[in-house]
């Protein structure tokens, strides 16, 4: 089974560069084999992850939709994928200056939305699942329905949205953090639909 953690591990895995991409070493004055590695330097308040669901081959001159299920967590710790964590793991507990960045302190996230795609490469339909005050809603065009967590977990995610746990907890404790004006309904009726 494919997992979001597996995708993040693959994204941050070191890659050996080809022989035509060797780096010049000033000390030994020779070209050396080299590695490159992707990492995340700074985390946003809202983390948006886009799952690769479409594959294009210029050699085969074809395209296809990837329908494989991806298991995604509702709580996500991004610290293993941060530049600071990767450098500490590689070089020990040395002190690295990251410009006062405090990403390590705020690396835990909670899921709050999932976008799914059903259909084919040429046509399809997008549906969103949104969590508001610990209740999940399915937003399908003009229809908004209450769903349980199992329905969201079983969905075939296309995009996943996480919010830092600190912000998520503030919104759950104090409704003023939820983008809604006081005294107004969460969902306004749409003419002709509600």
Backbone as JSON, one array per atom type, in Angstrom:
{
  "sequence": "XXXXXXXXXXXXXXXXXXXXXXXXXXXXXXXXXXXXXXXXXXXXXXXXXXXXXXXXXXXXXXXXXXXXXXXXXXXXXXXXXXXXXXXXXXXXXXXXXXXXXXXXXXXXXXXXXXXXXXXXXXXXXXXXXXXXXXXXXXXXXXXXXXXXXXXXXXXXXXXXXXXXXXXXXXXXXXXXXXXXXXXXXXXXXXXXXX",
  "N": [[0.85, -1.18, 0.0], [0.56, 2.2, -0.81], [1.79, 5.05, 0.9], [1.48, 8.31, 2.41], [3.68, 8.97, 3.95], [5.61, 7.33, 2.75], [5.78, 8.58, 0.25], [6.8, 11.1, 1.02], [9.24, 10.27, 2.1], [10.45, 9.28, -0.21], [10.59, 11.64, -1.7], [12.47, 13.09, -0.21], [14.72, 11.54, -0.27], [18.22, 10.89, -0.64], [19.88, 11.42, -3.77], [22.09, 9.99, -6.06], [24.18, 11.77, -8.16], [24.71, 11.82, -11.72], [27.59, 10.71, -13.68], [28.36, 12.78, -15.31], [27.79, 14.94, -13.8], [29.51, 15.42, -11.71], [30.99, 17.03, -8.9], [33.43, 19.58, -8.51], [36.2, 19.3, -6.4], [37.9, 21.43, -4.32], [39.93, 20.86, -2.53], [41.14, 18.27, -3.12], [41.36, 18.63, -5.78], [39.97, 17.37, -7.84], [37.26, 15.93, -9.69], [34.43, 14.82, -7.94], [32.19, 12.16, -6.96], [28.81, 12.94, -6.32], [25.99, 13.8, -4.22], [22.54, 14.71, -4.22], [19.91, 16.17, -2.33], [16.57, 16.63, -1.54], [14.82, 18.77, 0.67], [12.83, 20.3, 3.28], [12.92, 23.57, 4.11], [11.51, 25.55, 5.56], [8.42, 25.48, 7.18], [5.01, 26.08, 6.26], [2.08, 27.77, 7.67], [-0.23, 26.57, 6.78], [-0.2, 23.55, 5.23], [-0.06, 22.35, 2.05], [-0.48, 19.57, 0.15], [0.07, 18.01, -2.88], [-0.97, 15.3, -4.69], [0.51, 13.19, -7.02], [-1.4, 12.34, -9.6], [-1.65, 12.03, -12.27], [-0.05, 10.8, -15.12], [2.38, 11.25, -17.6], [3.83, 10.24, -20.61], [6.26, 11.0, -22.77], [7.76, 9.49, -24.47], [6.26, 7.15, -24.99], [4.12, 8.48, -25.89], [1.72, 8.86, -24.45], [-0.82, 9.23, -21.93], [-2.03, 8.83, -18.58], [-4.33, 8.23, -15.87], [-3.52, 7.91, -12.47], [-4.76, 5.67, -10.31], [-4.24, 4.57, -7.86], [-4.69, 3.82, -4.39], [-3.88, 6.01, -1.75], [-2.64, 5.98, 1.41], [-3.19, 8.26, 3.96], [-2.19, 10.19, 6.79], [-4.06, 11.56, 9.6], [-2.87, 13.1, 11.48], [0.21, 14.67, 11.19], [3.66, 14.6, 11.34], [6.13, 16.64, 10.39], [8.81, 16.91, 10.93], [10.95, 14.97, 10.29], [11.49, 15.59, 7.65], [12.53, 18.05, 7.41], [15.09, 20.42, 6.62], [16.9, 21.04, 8.7], [16.64, 18.81, 10.42], [17.5, 16.71, 8.77], [20.16, 17.44, 8.25], [21.18, 17.34, 10.87], [20.88, 14.63, 11.4], [22.66, 13.57, 9.57], [25.18, 14.78, 10.13], [25.47, 14.73, 12.85], [24.94, 16.14, 16.14], [25.65, 18.81, 15.71], [25.74, 22.4, 15.74], [23.7, 24.18, 13.62], [23.12, 27.05, 11.75], [20.08, 28.33, 11.02], [19.02, 30.76, 10.41], [17.38, 31.75, 12.48], [15.07, 30.36, 12.16], [12.2, 28.65, 13.23], [11.07, 26.24, 12.55], [11.32, 23.6, 13.41], [10.06, 23.58, 15.85], [7.38, 23.85, 15.28], [6.3, 21.63, 13.78], [4.28, 19.8, 13.66], [1.22, 18.74, 12.31], [-2.33, 18.91, 11.6], [-4.9, 17.37, 9.78], [-7.22, 19.09, 7.67], [-8.63, 19.32, 5.32], [-9.51, 17.61, 2.3], [-9.15, 17.0, -1.11], [-10.67, 15.31, -3.73], [-10.52, 13.41, -6.81], [-12.55, 12.08, -9.23], [-13.06, 9.99, -12.04], [-11.74, 10.22, -15.37], [-8.68, 10.83, -17.18], [-9.32, 12.67, -19.14], [-11.79, 13.7, -18.39], [-13.71, 14.48, -15.47], [-14.56, 14.71, -11.96], [-14.44, 16.83, -9.17], [-14.4, 16.59, -5.64], [-14.68, 17.86, -2.38], [-13.6, 17.35, 0.96], [-14.12, 18.68, 4.09], [-13.04, 19.65, 7.29], [-14.62, 21.01, 10.03], [-14.72, 22.38, 13.12], [-14.29, 19.82, 14.28], [-16.03, 18.21, 12.83], [-16.73, 16.45, 9.87], [-17.37, 17.43, 6.5], [-18.82, 16.83, 3.32], [-18.29, 18.32, 0.33], [-19.85, 18.74, -2.52], [-20.25, 20.11, -5.35], [-23.15, 21.93, -5.25], [-24.1, 20.61, -3.05], [-23.82, 19.97, 0.32], [-22.9, 17.75, 2.7], [-22.95, 15.95, 5.82], [-20.36, 13.81, 6.83], [-18.68, 10.83, 7.99], [-15.51, 10.19, 9.65], [-14.33, 7.86, 8.61], [-15.21, 7.77, 5.97], [-13.79, 9.88, 4.84], [-11.16, 8.96, 5.24], [-11.18, 6.77, 3.51], [-11.25, 7.93, 1.07], [-9.98, 8.81, -2.2], [-7.38, 10.59, -2.27], [-6.45, 13.68, -3.8], [-5.53, 16.2, -3.35], [-4.22, 17.29, -0.24], [-4.8, 19.0, 2.72], [-3.21, 20.42, 5.45], [-3.05, 21.88, 8.72], [-1.01, 23.69, 10.98], [-0.66, 22.22, 14.18], [-0.78, 23.92, 16.38], [-2.22, 26.16, 15.41], [-4.56, 24.82, 14.68], [-5.51, 23.89, 17.14], [-6.02, 26.34, 18.42], [-8.15, 27.3, 16.86], [-10.12, 25.42, 17.44], [-10.5, 25.83, 20.17], [-11.22, 28.51, 20.37], [-13.71, 29.95, 18.69], [-13.46, 32.31, 17.22], [-11.22, 32.17, 15.66], [-11.95, 30.74, 13.5], [-12.71, 31.29, 10.13], [-15.28, 33.07, 10.06], [-17.85, 35.32, 10.31], [-19.05, 36.83, 13.35], [-22.27, 35.88, 14.52], [-23.21, 35.05, 12.06], [-24.32, 32.48, 9.84], [-22.68, 29.31, 9.3], [-22.91, 28.08, 6.78], [-24.26, 29.55, 4.04], [-27.44, 29.76, 2.5], [-27.84, 28.94, -0.92], [-29.35, 30.52, -3.59], [-32.08, 28.85, -4.95], [-31.07, 26.34, -4.35], [-31.11, 25.71, -1.62]],
  "CA": [[0.0, 0.0, 0.0], [1.28, 3.46, -0.86], [1.48, 5.93, 2.01], [2.01, 9.66, 2.31], [5.04, 8.93, 4.51], [6.47, 6.77, 1.71], [5.99, 9.63, -0.75], [7.7, 12.1, 1.59], [10.57, 9.63, 2.18], [10.97, 9.24, -1.58], [10.89, 13.03, -2.07], [13.65, 13.59, 0.51], [15.79, 10.55, -0.35], [19.39, 11.36, -1.39], [20.05, 10.88, -5.12], [23.45, 10.09, -6.58], [24.19, 12.45, -9.45], [25.4, 11.09, -12.78], [29.03, 10.94, -13.84], [28.55, 14.07, -15.96], [27.42, 15.98, -12.84], [30.42, 15.38, -10.57], [31.38, 18.34, -8.41], [34.87, 19.79, -8.38], [36.66, 19.47, -5.02], [39.06, 22.34, -4.27], [41.01, 20.26, -1.73], [41.87, 17.24, -3.87], [41.44, 19.14, -7.16], [39.4, 16.38, -8.75], [35.8, 15.84, -9.66], [33.99, 13.77, -7.01], [30.78, 11.77, -7.0], [28.05, 13.83, -5.43], [24.59, 13.51, -3.95], [21.64, 15.84, -3.97], [18.8, 15.75, -1.51], [15.54, 17.63, -1.32], [14.32, 18.88, 2.04], [11.97, 21.46, 3.48], [13.62, 24.48, 5.02], [10.57, 26.25, 6.43], [7.05, 25.0, 7.02], [3.97, 27.11, 6.29], [1.0, 27.53, 8.63], [-1.1, 25.6, 6.11], [0.6, 22.7, 4.35], [-0.85, 21.83, 0.95], [0.25, 18.5, -0.54], [-0.57, 17.63, -4.14], [-0.6, 13.93, -5.02], [0.63, 12.99, -8.47], [-2.45, 11.43, -10.05], [-1.64, 11.95, -13.73], [1.28, 10.43, -15.6], [2.53, 11.53, -19.03], [5.04, 9.68, -21.2], [6.52, 11.57, -24.1], [8.32, 8.41, -25.27], [5.13, 6.33, -25.44], [3.09, 9.41, -26.36], [0.47, 8.5, -23.79], [-1.09, 9.77, -20.6], [-3.0, 8.02, -17.85], [-4.62, 8.63, -14.5], [-3.05, 6.97, -11.46], [-5.9, 5.46, -9.41], [-3.8, 3.83, -6.67], [-5.06, 4.41, -3.12], [-2.77, 6.52, -0.94], [-3.0, 6.12, 2.82], [-2.67, 9.53, 4.49], [-2.5, 10.32, 8.22], [-4.79, 12.74, 10.02], [-1.84, 13.89, 12.17], [1.43, 14.55, 10.4], [4.86, 15.23, 11.89], [7.01, 16.93, 9.25], [10.2, 17.14, 11.36], [11.97, 14.18, 9.59], [11.69, 16.08, 6.28], [13.09, 19.41, 7.49], [16.53, 20.53, 6.35], [17.64, 21.0, 9.95], [16.64, 17.42, 10.92], [18.31, 15.88, 7.88], [21.56, 17.77, 8.51], [21.56, 16.82, 12.19], [20.99, 13.17, 11.29], [23.85, 13.25, 8.77], [26.43, 15.29, 10.69], [25.46, 14.7, 14.31], [24.25, 17.21, 16.84], [26.33, 20.1, 15.57], [24.83, 23.54, 15.66], [23.57, 24.77, 12.3], [22.36, 28.3, 11.78], [19.01, 28.36, 10.04], [18.46, 32.1, 10.35], [16.32, 31.98, 13.46], [13.88, 29.62, 11.76], [11.72, 27.8, 14.31], [10.22, 25.21, 11.94], [11.37, 22.38, 14.21], [9.13, 23.7, 16.97], [6.0, 23.82, 14.78], [6.33, 20.69, 12.67], [3.16, 18.87, 13.73], [0.06, 19.24, 11.57], [-3.61, 18.19, 11.63], [-5.61, 17.47, 8.5], [-8.49, 19.82, 7.73], [-9.35, 19.24, 4.06], [-9.04, 16.66, 1.29], [-9.8, 17.15, -2.41], [-10.59, 14.06, -4.48], [-10.86, 13.47, -8.23], [-13.07, 10.84, -9.8], [-13.18, 10.1, -13.48], [-10.6, 9.84, -16.2], [-7.73, 11.9, -17.47], [-9.97, 13.66, -19.99], [-12.93, 14.32, -17.72], [-13.87, 13.98, -14.11], [-15.3, 15.52, -11.01], [-13.72, 17.08, -7.92], [-15.2, 16.67, -4.43], [-13.85, 18.24, -1.24], [-13.99, 17.02, 2.32], [-13.6, 19.76, 4.94], [-13.34, 19.48, 8.72], [-14.91, 22.26, 10.72], [-15.07, 22.09, 14.53], [-14.24, 18.35, 14.47], [-17.06, 17.53, 12.04], [-16.38, 16.4, 8.46], [-18.4, 17.74, 5.52], [-18.52, 16.52, 1.92], [-18.73, 19.44, -0.52], [-19.97, 18.23, -3.88], [-20.96, 21.18, -6.04], [-24.04, 22.7, -4.37], [-24.55, 19.77, -1.95], [-22.91, 19.83, 1.45], [-23.46, 16.74, 3.6], [-22.12, 15.5, 6.92], [-19.8, 12.47, 6.64], [-17.84, 10.4, 9.1], [-14.06, 10.17, 9.39], [-14.01, 6.69, 7.79], [-15.45, 8.14, 4.58], [-12.65, 10.7, 4.43], [-9.99, 8.08, 5.18], [-11.31, 5.87, 2.36], [-11.27, 8.69, -0.19], [-8.78, 8.78, -3.03], [-6.96, 12.0, -2.19], [-5.74, 14.36, -4.89], [-4.82, 17.22, -2.58], [-4.45, 17.18, 1.2], [-4.46, 20.26, 3.41], [-2.95, 20.3, 6.89], [-2.79, 23.13, 9.42], [-0.17, 23.44, 12.15], [-1.48, 21.85, 15.35], [-0.96, 25.1, 17.22], [-3.33, 26.92, 14.83], [-5.74, 23.97, 14.73], [-6.0, 23.9, 18.52], [-6.59, 27.66, 18.68], [-9.45, 27.4, 16.18], [-11.09, 24.59, 18.14], [-10.77, 26.41, 21.48], [-11.8, 29.84, 20.24], [-14.34, 30.02, 17.36], [-13.12, 33.52, 16.49], [-10.16, 31.84, 14.72], [-12.57, 30.16, 12.31], [-13.09, 32.4, 9.27], [-16.72, 33.23, 10.01], [-18.22, 36.53, 11.05], [-19.96, 36.54, 14.46], [-23.69, 36.03, 14.26], [-23.58, 34.57, 10.73], [-24.35, 31.03, 9.7], [-21.5, 28.75, 8.65], [-23.2, 27.86, 5.38], [-25.35, 30.4, 3.59], [-28.22, 29.12, 1.45], [-27.64, 29.42, -2.28], [-30.68, 30.66, -4.21], [-32.46, 27.75, -5.81], [-30.54, 25.06, -3.91], [-31.33, 25.42, -0.19]],
  "C": [[0.89, 1.24, 0.0], [0.83, 4.34, 0.31], [2.05, 7.32, 1.76], [3.43, 9.71, 2.86], [6.02, 8.36, 3.5], [6.78, 7.79, 0.63], [6.97, 10.69, -0.24], [9.12, 11.54, 1.73], [11.22, 9.61, 0.8], [11.39, 10.64, -2.05], [12.19, 13.52, -1.44], [14.82, 12.6, 0.48], [16.99, 11.12, -1.13], [19.48, 10.66, -2.75], [21.49, 11.05, -5.54], [23.38, 10.72, -7.96], [25.02, 11.66, -10.45], [26.86, 11.49, -12.92], [29.31, 12.28, -14.53], [28.22, 15.24, -15.03], [28.31, 15.96, -11.59], [30.83, 16.81, -10.2], [32.89, 18.41, -8.24], [35.22, 20.06, -6.92], [37.93, 20.32, -5.04], [40.23, 21.73, -3.5], [41.82, 19.25, -2.52], [42.01, 17.58, -5.36], [41.02, 18.09, -8.2], [37.88, 16.45, -8.67], [35.41, 14.62, -8.83], [32.53, 13.42, -7.27], [30.03, 12.64, -6.0], [26.61, 13.36, -5.31], [23.81, 14.81, -3.9], [20.48, 15.3, -3.16], [17.85, 16.9, -1.31], [15.15, 17.61, 0.15], [13.47, 20.14, 2.13], [12.64, 22.36, 4.51], [12.67, 25.11, 6.03], [9.16, 25.76, 6.13], [6.06, 26.15, 7.07], [2.96, 26.83, 7.4], [0.02, 26.5, 8.09], [-0.25, 24.87, 5.08], [-0.32, 22.08, 3.31], [-0.01, 20.81, 0.19], [-0.57, 18.04, -1.74], [-0.06, 16.24, -4.53], [-0.56, 13.79, -6.54], [-0.37, 11.92, -8.91], [-2.47, 11.26, -11.57], [-0.21, 11.71, -14.19], [1.32, 10.62, -17.12], [3.85, 10.95, -19.49], [5.2, 10.24, -22.6], [7.08, 10.5, -25.03], [7.19, 7.56, -25.85], [4.0, 7.16, -26.04], [1.72, 9.04, -25.78], [0.39, 9.16, -22.43], [-2.09, 8.87, -19.92], [-3.2, 8.6, -16.46], [-4.14, 7.53, -13.56], [-4.15, 6.85, -10.41], [-5.52, 4.74, -8.12], [-4.2, 4.56, -5.39], [-3.81, 4.85, -2.37], [-3.26, 6.7, 0.49], [-2.36, 7.4, 3.35], [-3.08, 9.66, 5.95], [-3.33, 11.57, 8.5], [-3.91, 13.66, 10.84], [-0.53, 13.62, 11.46], [2.57, 15.3, 11.07], [5.85, 15.4, 10.74], [8.48, 17.07, 9.64], [11.23, 16.25, 10.64], [12.32, 14.72, 8.2], [12.25, 17.5, 6.24], [14.6, 19.38, 7.25], [17.34, 20.38, 7.62], [17.72, 19.57, 10.5], [17.53, 16.53, 10.08], [19.78, 16.16, 8.11], [22.03, 17.25, 9.87], [21.74, 15.3, 12.15], [22.28, 12.78, 10.55], [25.14, 13.62, 9.48], [26.47, 15.3, 12.22], [24.78, 15.94, 14.86], [25.02, 18.52, 16.8], [25.31, 21.21, 15.47], [24.87, 24.11, 14.26], [22.72, 26.01, 12.42], [21.33, 28.28, 10.65], [18.3, 29.7, 10.07], [17.31, 32.35, 11.3], [15.04, 31.27, 13.13], [13.48, 28.67, 12.89], [10.81, 26.69, 13.77], [10.2, 23.93, 12.76], [10.33, 22.4, 15.32], [7.68, 23.54, 16.53], [5.88, 22.87, 13.59], [5.18, 19.69, 12.69], [1.9, 19.52, 13.15], [-1.15, 18.33, 11.77], [-4.29, 18.4, 10.28], [-6.89, 18.31, 8.68], [-9.24, 19.8, 6.41], [-8.68, 18.24, 3.13], [-9.83, 16.94, 0.02], [-9.6, 15.83, -3.14], [-10.94, 14.32, -5.95], [-11.38, 12.11, -8.65], [-13.23, 11.05, -11.29], [-11.92, 9.68, -14.18], [-9.68, 11.04, -16.36], [-8.41, 13.03, -18.24], [-11.14, 14.38, -19.32], [-13.07, 13.73, -16.33], [-14.58, 14.99, -13.24], [-14.49, 15.64, -9.72], [-14.73, 17.2, -6.78], [-14.24, 17.01, -3.29], [-14.47, 17.72, 0.05], [-13.34, 18.06, 3.21], [-14.0, 19.47, 6.39], [-13.5, 20.85, 9.36], [-15.42, 21.91, 12.11], [-15.26, 20.6, 14.76], [-15.38, 17.59, 13.79], [-16.64, 17.59, 10.57], [-17.6, 16.67, 7.59], [-17.9, 17.35, 4.13], [-19.13, 17.63, 1.08], [-18.69, 18.98, -1.97], [-20.87, 19.18, -4.66], [-21.84, 21.93, -5.04], [-24.49, 21.9, -3.15], [-23.46, 19.64, -0.9], [-23.58, 18.87, 2.43], [-22.46, 16.39, 4.68], [-21.65, 14.08, 6.61], [-18.97, 12.11, 7.86], [-16.37, 10.34, 8.66], [-13.66, 9.01, 8.49], [-14.21, 6.98, 6.3], [-14.29, 8.96, 4.03], [-11.4, 9.84, 4.27], [-10.0, 7.18, 3.95], [-11.24, 6.6, 1.03], [-9.92, 8.61, -0.9], [-8.28, 10.22, -3.16], [-6.21, 12.45, -3.44], [-4.93, 15.51, -4.3], [-5.2, 17.04, -1.12], [-3.99, 18.47, 1.84], [-4.34, 20.0, 4.91], [-2.72, 21.7, 7.46], [-1.92, 22.78, 10.63], [-1.05, 23.18, 13.36], [-1.74, 23.03, 16.26], [-2.14, 25.92, 16.72], [-4.63, 26.13, 14.91], [-6.35, 24.0, 16.13], [-6.62, 25.24, 18.88], [-7.99, 27.79, 18.07], [-10.51, 26.58, 16.89], [-11.44, 25.15, 19.51], [-11.55, 27.71, 21.38], [-12.39, 29.98, 18.84], [-14.0, 31.28, 16.58], [-11.98, 33.27, 15.5], [-10.7, 31.21, 13.45], [-13.03, 31.32, 11.44], [-14.59, 32.49, 9.07], [-17.07, 34.46, 10.85], [-19.18, 36.18, 12.18], [-21.41, 36.78, 14.06], [-24.13, 35.56, 12.89], [-23.53, 33.06, 10.7], [-23.06, 30.56, 9.02], [-21.72, 28.56, 7.16], [-24.41, 28.72, 5.01], [-26.12, 29.69, 2.49], [-27.93, 29.77, 0.09], [-29.02, 29.43, -2.94], [-30.95, 29.49, -5.15], [-31.98, 26.37, -5.34], [-30.88, 24.72, -2.48], [-32.69, 25.91, 0.26]]
}
